[in-house]
Amino acid sequence: MAKKVVASLQKGEGRSFTKVIKMIKSPKTGAWTFKETMIHNDQVRNFLSKKN
């Protein structure tokens, strides 16, 4: 099933989106968590520059 999703993202409108994974450190425990989203290519730099 994943192959169909990847193939559909490589055509047309799917090329203008990027999957971004960001590591965020918890202030309480100090543990690292991952925030994973699909965002438009124009907003990648803005997403990564935000604290949370």
PyMOL Python script that loads the backbone (N, CA, C, O; Angstrom):
from pymol import cmd

cmd.read_pdbstr("""\
ATOM      1  N   MET A   1       0.818  -1.195   0.000  1.00  0.00           N
ATOM      2  CA  MET A   1       0.000   0.000   0.000  1.00  0.00           C
ATOM      3  C   MET A   1       0.862   1.260   0.000  1.00  0.00           C
ATOM      4  O   MET A   1       0.498   2.266  -0.609  1.00  0.00           O
ATOM      5  N   ALA A   2       1.976   1.206   0.666  1.00  0.00           N
ATOM      6  CA  ALA A   2       2.854   2.372   0.721  1.00  0.00           C
ATOM      7  C   ALA A   2       3.375   2.731  -0.666  1.00  0.00           C
ATOM      8  O   ALA A   2       3.602   3.904  -0.962  1.00  0.00           O
ATOM      9  N   LYS A   3       3.564   1.731  -1.511  1.00  0.00           N
ATOM     10  CA  LYS A   3       4.065   2.002  -2.855  1.00  0.00           C
ATOM     11  C   LYS A   3       3.088   2.867  -3.637  1.00  0.00           C
ATOM     12  O   LYS A   3       3.506   3.744  -4.393  1.00  0.00           O
ATOM     13  N   LYS A   4       1.783   2.630  -3.463  1.00  0.00           N
ATOM     14  CA  LYS A   4       0.781   3.426  -4.163  1.00  0.00           C
ATOM     15  C   LYS A   4       0.829   4.882  -3.699  1.00  0.00           C
ATOM     16  O   LYS A   4       0.709   5.799  -4.512  1.00  0.00           O
ATOM     17  N   VAL A   5       1.003   5.092  -2.403  1.00  0.00           N
ATOM     18  CA  VAL A   5       1.059   6.451  -1.871  1.00  0.00           C
ATOM     19  C   VAL A   5       2.278   7.171  -2.406  1.00  0.00           C
ATOM     20  O   VAL A   5       2.170   8.317  -2.841  1.00  0.00           O
ATOM     21  N   VAL A   6       3.422   6.537  -2.388  1.00  0.00           N
ATOM     22  CA  VAL A   6       4.650   7.153  -2.877  1.00  0.00           C
ATOM     23  C   VAL A   6       4.535   7.449  -4.362  1.00  0.00           C
ATOM     24  O   VAL A   6       4.950   8.518  -4.809  1.00  0.00           O
ATOM     25  N   ALA A   7       3.986   6.537  -5.125  1.00  0.00           N
ATOM     26  CA  ALA A   7       3.841   6.745  -6.565  1.00  0.00           C
ATOM     27  C   ALA A   7       2.895   7.901  -6.864  1.00  0.00           C
ATOM     28  O   ALA A   7       3.138   8.664  -7.799  1.00  0.00           O
ATOM     29  N   SER A   8       1.836   8.044  -6.098  1.00  0.00           N
ATOM     30  CA  SER A   8       0.892   9.131  -6.358  1.00  0.00           C
ATOM     31  C   SER A   8       1.475  10.480  -5.952  1.00  0.00           C
ATOM     32  O   SER A   8       1.108  11.500  -6.536  1.00  0.00           O
ATOM     33  N   LEU A   9       2.373  10.515  -4.967  1.00  0.00           N
ATOM     34  CA  LEU A   9       2.986  11.778  -4.556  1.00  0.00           C
ATOM     35  C   LEU A   9       4.054  12.247  -5.541  1.00  0.00           C
ATOM     36  O   LEU A   9       4.422  13.422  -5.528  1.00  0.00           O
ATOM     37  N   GLN A  10       4.556  11.360  -6.391  1.00  0.00           N
ATOM     38  CA  GLN A  10       5.591  11.737  -7.331  1.00  0.00           C
ATOM     39  C   GLN A  10       5.033  12.344  -8.611  1.00  0.00           C
ATOM     40  O   GLN A  10       5.797  12.795  -9.464  1.00  0.00           O
ATOM     41  N   LYS A  11       3.727  12.362  -8.755  1.00  0.00           N
ATOM     42  CA  LYS A  11       3.103  12.904  -9.962  1.00  0.00           C
ATOM     43  C   LYS A  11       2.290  14.142  -9.614  1.00  0.00           C
ATOM     44  O   LYS A  11       1.698  14.211  -8.537  1.00  0.00           O
ATOM     45  N   GLY A  12       2.256  15.099 -10.495  1.00  0.00           N
ATOM     46  CA  GLY A  12       1.372  16.250 -10.381  1.00  0.00           C
ATOM     47  C   GLY A  12       1.580  17.079  -9.129  1.00  0.00           C
ATOM     48  O   GLY A  12       2.691  17.531  -8.852  1.00  0.00           O
ATOM     49  N   GLU A  13       0.507  17.278  -8.370  1.00  0.00           N
ATOM     50  CA  GLU A  13       0.515  18.143  -7.192  1.00  0.00           C
ATOM     51  C   GLU A  13       1.358  17.587  -6.053  1.00  0.00           C
ATOM     52  O   GLU A  13       1.810  18.358  -5.205  1.00  0.00           O
ATOM     53  N   GLY A  14       1.582  16.303  -6.003  1.00  0.00           N
ATOM     54  CA  GLY A  14       2.329  15.690  -4.921  1.00  0.00           C
ATOM     55  C   GLY A  14       3.769  16.144  -4.831  1.00  0.00           C
ATOM     56  O   GLY A  14       4.372  16.078  -3.760  1.00  0.00           O
ATOM     57  N   ARG A  15       4.325  16.602  -5.926  1.00  0.00           N
ATOM     58  CA  ARG A  15       5.721  17.049  -5.931  1.00  0.00           C
ATOM     59  C   ARG A  15       5.913  18.357  -5.182  1.00  0.00           C
ATOM     60  O   ARG A  15       7.042  18.703  -4.834  1.00  0.00           O
ATOM     61  N   SER A  16       4.842  19.087  -4.926  1.00  0.00           N
ATOM     62  CA  SER A  16       4.975  20.365  -4.241  1.00  0.00           C
ATOM     63  C   SER A  16       4.886  20.219  -2.725  1.00  0.00           C
ATOM     64  O   SER A  16       4.871  21.226  -2.017  1.00  0.00           O
ATOM     65  N   PHE A  17       4.827  18.992  -2.211  1.00  0.00           N
ATOM     66  CA  PHE A  17       4.761  18.755  -0.772  1.00  0.00           C
ATOM     67  C   PHE A  17       5.979  17.964  -0.318  1.00  0.00           C
ATOM     68  O   PHE A  17       6.543  17.167  -1.067  1.00  0.00           O
ATOM     69  N   THR A  18       6.374  18.210   0.945  1.00  0.00           N
ATOM     70  CA  THR A  18       7.535  17.553   1.526  1.00  0.00           C
ATOM     71  C   THR A  18       7.155  16.973   2.879  1.00  0.00           C
ATOM     72  O   THR A  18       6.430  17.599   3.652  1.00  0.00           O
ATOM     73  N   LYS A  19       7.649  15.777   3.158  1.00  0.00           N
ATOM     74  CA  LYS A  19       7.446  15.183   4.474  1.00  0.00           C
ATOM     75  C   LYS A  19       8.595  15.647   5.361  1.00  0.00           C
ATOM     76  O   LYS A  19       9.763  15.398   5.060  1.00  0.00           O
ATOM     77  N   VAL A  20       8.255  16.325   6.461  1.00  0.00           N
ATOM     78  CA  VAL A  20       9.256  16.893   7.355  1.00  0.00           C
ATOM     79  C   VAL A  20       9.155  16.208   8.714  1.00  0.00           C
ATOM     80  O   VAL A  20       8.066  16.083   9.276  1.00  0.00           O
ATOM     81  N   ILE A  21      10.291  15.768   9.234  1.00  0.00           N
ATOM     82  CA  ILE A  21      10.358  15.156  10.553  1.00  0.00           C
ATOM     83  C   ILE A  21      11.276  16.020  11.413  1.00  0.00           C
ATOM     84  O   ILE A  21      12.434  16.251  11.064  1.00  0.00           O
ATOM     85  N   LYS A  22      10.743  16.498  12.549  1.00  0.00           N
ATOM     86  CA  LYS A  22      11.486  17.400  13.410  1.00  0.00           C
ATOM     87  C   LYS A  22      11.603  16.793  14.807  1.00  0.00           C
ATOM     88  O   LYS A  22      10.616  16.305  15.358  1.00  0.00           O
ATOM     89  N   MET A  23      12.803  16.823  15.377  1.00  0.00           N
ATOM     90  CA  MET A  23      13.012  16.337  16.739  1.00  0.00           C
ATOM     91  C   MET A  23      12.756  17.473  17.715  1.00  0.00           C
ATOM     92  O   MET A  23      13.266  18.580  17.541  1.00  0.00           O
ATOM     93  N   ILE A  24      11.956  17.190  18.751  1.00  0.00           N
ATOM     94  CA  ILE A  24      11.628  18.189  19.764  1.00  0.00           C
ATOM     95  C   ILE A  24      11.951  17.601  21.133  1.00  0.00           C
ATOM     96  O   ILE A  24      11.535  16.486  21.449  1.00  0.00           O
ATOM     97  N   LYS A  25      12.685  18.345  21.937  1.00  0.00           N
ATOM     98  CA  LYS A  25      13.051  17.883  23.274  1.00  0.00           C
ATOM     99  C   LYS A  25      12.015  18.358  24.283  1.00  0.00           C
ATOM    100  O   LYS A  25      11.677  19.541  24.325  1.00  0.00           O
ATOM    101  N   SER A  26      11.513  17.434  25.096  1.00  0.00           N
ATOM    102  CA  SER A  26      10.517  17.745  26.115  1.00  0.00           C
ATOM    103  C   SER A  26      11.165  18.523  27.253  1.00  0.00           C
ATOM    104  O   SER A  26      12.200  18.104  27.771  1.00  0.00           O
ATOM    105  N   PRO A  27      10.571  19.657  27.654  1.00  0.00           N
ATOM    106  CA  PRO A  27      11.164  20.427  28.746  1.00  0.00           C
ATOM    107  C   PRO A  27      11.039  19.727  30.107  1.00  0.00           C
ATOM    108  O   PRO A  27      11.868  19.952  30.989  1.00  0.00           O
ATOM    109  N   LYS A  28      10.022  18.888  30.287  1.00  0.00           N
ATOM    110  CA  LYS A  28       9.819  18.205  31.569  1.00  0.00           C
ATOM    111  C   LYS A  28      10.770  17.037  31.762  1.00  0.00           C
ATOM    112  O   LYS A  28      11.483  16.973  32.764  1.00  0.00           O
ATOM    113  N   THR A  29      10.786  16.107  30.803  1.00  0.00           N
ATOM    114  CA  THR A  29      11.544  14.870  30.967  1.00  0.00           C
ATOM    115  C   THR A  29      12.892  14.883  30.260  1.00  0.00           C
ATOM    116  O   THR A  29      13.778  14.105  30.613  1.00  0.00           O
ATOM    117  N   GLY A  30      13.058  15.733  29.289  1.00  0.00           N
ATOM    118  CA  GLY A  30      14.296  15.760  28.523  1.00  0.00           C
ATOM    119  C   GLY A  30      14.320  14.724  27.410  1.00  0.00           C
ATOM    120  O   GLY A  30      15.324  14.581  26.714  1.00  0.00           O
ATOM    121  N   ALA A  31      13.218  14.003  27.240  1.00  0.00           N
ATOM    122  CA  ALA A  31      13.131  12.983  26.193  1.00  0.00           C
ATOM    123  C   ALA A  31      12.872  13.648  24.843  1.00  0.00           C
ATOM    124  O   ALA A  31      12.267  14.717  24.763  1.00  0.00           O
ATOM    125  N   TRP A  32      13.338  13.002  23.802  1.00  0.00           N
ATOM    126  CA  TRP A  32      13.146  13.513  22.446  1.00  0.00           C
ATOM    127  C   TRP A  32      11.896  12.886  21.832  1.00  0.00           C
ATOM    128  O   TRP A  32      11.663  11.685  21.970  1.00  0.00           O
ATOM    129  N   THR A  33      11.096  13.706  21.156  1.00  0.00           N
ATOM    130  CA  THR A  33       9.933  13.221  20.416  1.00  0.00           C
ATOM    131  C   THR A  33      10.059  13.699  18.984  1.00  0.00           C
ATOM    132  O   THR A  33      10.818  14.623  18.693  1.00  0.00           O
ATOM    133  N   PHE A  34       9.321  13.074  18.103  1.00  0.00           N
ATOM    134  CA  PHE A  34       9.365  13.420  16.693  1.00  0.00           C
ATOM    135  C   PHE A  34       8.028  13.988  16.254  1.00  0.00           C
ATOM    136  O   PHE A  34       6.976  13.419  16.545  1.00  0.00           O
ATOM    137  N   LYS A  35       8.071  15.109  15.554  1.00  0.00           N
ATOM    138  CA  LYS A  35       6.871  15.708  14.975  1.00  0.00           C
ATOM    139  C   LYS A  35       6.990  15.527  13.461  1.00  0.00           C
ATOM    140  O   LYS A  35       7.939  16.006  12.840  1.00  0.00           O
ATOM    141  N   GLU A  36       6.028  14.840  12.887  1.00  0.00           N
ATOM    142  CA  GLU A  36       6.082  14.470  11.477  1.00  0.00           C
ATOM    143  C   GLU A  36       4.877  15.051  10.747  1.00  0.00           C
ATOM    144  O   GLU A  36       3.738  14.794  11.137  1.00  0.00           O
ATOM    145  N   THR A  37       5.113  15.834   9.690  1.00  0.00           N
ATOM    146  CA  THR A  37       4.020  16.445   8.940  1.00  0.00           C
ATOM    147  C   THR A  37       4.352  16.504   7.452  1.00  0.00           C
ATOM    148  O   THR A  37       5.511  16.407   7.048  1.00  0.00           O
ATOM    149  N   MET A  38       3.303  16.664   6.651  1.00  0.00           N
ATOM    150  CA  MET A  38       3.433  16.900   5.218  1.00  0.00           C
ATOM    151  C   MET A  38       3.081  18.372   4.989  1.00  0.00           C
ATOM    152  O   MET A  38       1.957  18.794   5.262  1.00  0.00           O
ATOM    153  N   ILE A  39       4.044  19.147   4.489  1.00  0.00           N
ATOM    154  CA  ILE A  39       3.803  20.566   4.269  1.00  0.00           C
ATOM    155  C   ILE A  39       4.261  20.968   2.871  1.00  0.00           C
ATOM    156  O   ILE A  39       5.024  20.253   2.220  1.00  0.00           O
ATOM    157  N   HIS A  40       3.784  22.118   2.428  1.00  0.00           N
ATOM    158  CA  HIS A  40       4.133  22.642   1.113  1.00  0.00           C
ATOM    159  C   HIS A  40       5.605  23.038   1.104  1.00  0.00           C
ATOM    160  O   HIS A  40       6.132  23.470   2.129  1.00  0.00           O
ATOM    161  N   ASN A  41       6.266  22.898  -0.022  1.00  0.00           N
ATOM    162  CA  ASN A  41       7.695  23.186  -0.146  1.00  0.00           C
ATOM    163  C   ASN A  41       8.055  24.606   0.280  1.00  0.00           C
ATOM    164  O   ASN A  41       9.149  24.836   0.796  1.00  0.00           O
ATOM    165  N   ASP A  42       7.156  25.553   0.072  1.00  0.00           N
ATOM    166  CA  ASP A  42       7.431  26.941   0.421  1.00  0.00           C
ATOM    167  C   ASP A  42       7.505  27.160   1.930  1.00  0.00           C
ATOM    168  O   ASP A  42       8.106  28.138   2.375  1.00  0.00           O
ATOM    169  N   GLN A  43       6.911  26.277   2.721  1.00  0.00           N
ATOM    170  CA  GLN A  43       6.819  26.494   4.161  1.00  0.00           C
ATOM    171  C   GLN A  43       7.788  25.637   4.977  1.00  0.00           C
ATOM    172  O   GLN A  43       7.725  25.650   6.206  1.00  0.00           O
ATOM    173  N   VAL A  44       8.672  24.901   4.327  1.00  0.00           N
ATOM    174  CA  VAL A  44       9.593  24.012   5.040  1.00  0.00           C
ATOM    175  C   VAL A  44      10.518  24.804   5.959  1.00  0.00           C
ATOM    176  O   VAL A  44      10.657  24.469   7.135  1.00  0.00           O
ATOM    177  N   ARG A  45      11.137  25.831   5.442  1.00  0.00           N
ATOM    178  CA  ARG A  45      12.083  26.623   6.234  1.00  0.00           C
ATOM    179  C   ARG A  45      11.390  27.273   7.429  1.00  0.00           C
ATOM    180  O   ARG A  45      11.964  27.336   8.516  1.00  0.00           O
ATOM    181  N   ASN A  46      10.176  27.750   7.240  1.00  0.00           N
ATOM    182  CA  ASN A  46       9.401  28.384   8.316  1.00  0.00           C
ATOM    183  C   ASN A  46       9.063  27.345   9.397  1.00  0.00           C
ATOM    184  O   ASN A  46       9.164  27.646  10.586  1.00  0.00           O
ATOM    185  N   PHE A  47       8.668  26.147   9.005  1.00  0.00           N
ATOM    186  CA  PHE A  47       8.323  25.085   9.947  1.00  0.00           C
ATOM    187  C   PHE A  47       9.522  24.685  10.798  1.00  0.00           C
ATOM    188  O   PHE A  47       9.389  24.499  12.007  1.00  0.00           O
ATOM    189  N   LEU A  48      10.687  24.552  10.179  1.00  0.00           N
ATOM    190  CA  LEU A  48      11.875  24.130  10.905  1.00  0.00           C
ATOM    191  C   LEU A  48      12.441  25.216  11.807  1.00  0.00           C
ATOM    192  O   LEU A  48      13.133  24.905  12.778  1.00  0.00           O
ATOM    193  N   SER A  49      12.166  26.478  11.512  1.00  0.00           N
ATOM    194  CA  SER A  49      12.690  27.564  12.334  1.00  0.00           C
ATOM    195  C   SER A  49      11.858  27.805  13.588  1.00  0.00           C
ATOM    196  O   SER A  49      12.351  28.413  14.538  1.00  0.00           O
ATOM    197  N   LYS A  50      10.609  27.347  13.616  1.00  0.00           N
ATOM    198  CA  LYS A  50       9.768  27.509  14.811  1.00  0.00           C
ATOM    199  C   LYS A  50      10.271  26.629  15.931  1.00  0.00           C
ATOM    200  O   LYS A  50      10.842  25.569  15.677  1.00  0.00           O
ATOM    201  N   LYS A  51      10.066  27.054  17.181  1.00  0.00           N
ATOM    202  CA  LYS A  51      10.510  26.287  18.344  1.00  0.00           C
ATOM    203  C   LYS A  51       9.713  24.999  18.484  1.00  0.00           C
ATOM    204  O   LYS A  51      10.313  23.935  18.634  1.00  0.00           O
ATOM    205  N   ASN A  52       8.379  25.051  18.441  1.00  0.00           N
ATOM    206  CA  ASN A  52       7.556  23.841  18.586  1.00  0.00           C
ATOM    207  C   ASN A  52       6.629  23.720  17.479  1.00  0.00           C
ATOM    208  O   ASN A  52       5.853  22.766  17.426  1.00  0.00           O
TER     209      ASN A  52
END
""", "prot")
cmd.dss("prot")
cmd.show_as("cartoon", "prot")
cmd.util.cbc("prot")
cmd.orient("prot")
